[in-house]
């Protein structure tokens, strides 16, 4: 598991680096396209052979300015419109890209109820950098026990209560992962998916086994769902 975690972290950092490169490339493409769009407009400002400036005649130069004043206005308007329109499109595209869309990992900071282990504590705390999280909670029975037990007083009396904790990564799209292929989940807001796995109408974390940890109202305290 330790090896898998290190390898997963390396893969995650590589993916983030690639995403940053894609974002920079997108910005450069926007800048280049603004120049390309405004070039036809700027071409209207090119002097023509035999213009007043080439002949040096003051009267014809004045006449030339008067004749080309509307064209200069068109050039300015065309340039501003083209640049503004494409800049707006670039901003919209950047905002919708995965790299630019800042996921608010703090939505994961909750106490949760686990339907498969009733009354057992489940708590997620995201680090300040939003890249990792710490889990802490309780369970009944020996570690590694495959029996789905809750944390009722009777079960605690019969099998004993133990504390558990582990650390993991917060990935794009508010996905959470320990890197072991088991603890893999994603933040699932209420009424955001069309599935029949259960608890779709409540905020929580949907794990890859289909189970969903449901957010507990802070006013109710832990394990009071």
C-alpha positions, 0 to 999 in steps of 0.5 A: 500500500505504501508503494502504491501511495507513493506511485499514485502521488507521483502520477497525480503530480505529473497530471497536474503539471500537464494540466498547467502546461495545457492552461499556459498553451491555451493562453498563448493561443488566445494572444496569438489569435487576437493578433491574427484577428486584428491584422486585417483591420490594421491592414486598412492603415497601410499607405497606398502608392502615390498618397499625399505623404509621398508627394509631400503636398500640404493640400493633398495631405489635408484632403487625404486625411479628410478622406481617410478619417472615416476609414481610421475610425473603422480601423479603430472600431474593428480593432477594439471589437475584434480584440474585445470579443475574442478576449471575452471568449478566451476568458470564458474558455479558461474559466470552463477549463479543468485547470482554471476551475478552482474546486472548493475542497473545503466542502469535504470538511464534515462529519459524516454518517456511514450507512454501512456502519451506523453510529460510527464516526467519520470525519474528513479534514482538508489541509490548507493547501487543498491537496490532501486530507486527513480522515479520523473515525471509529470502528468496531471489531478487529482491524481488517474485519470484513463484517459490517458492524455499527457502533451501537452500545451493544456492538461496542460492548461485544466487539470493542471500539477502536479508533482509525485514521489515514491520509489521502489526496484531494484531486480535481473535481473534489475527488478523494483518494488514498491511492490504494484502489479502495478508498476512492471517492468523489464529492456528490452534492444533493440531487446532482446525479441520477442514480439509485444507489441511495442518498442521492438527495443528500450531500456527501462522499460517494465511494467507488463501492457505491456507499455514500457517506452523508453529511451530518448537520453540525448542530446535531453533532457526530453520529446524530443523523 
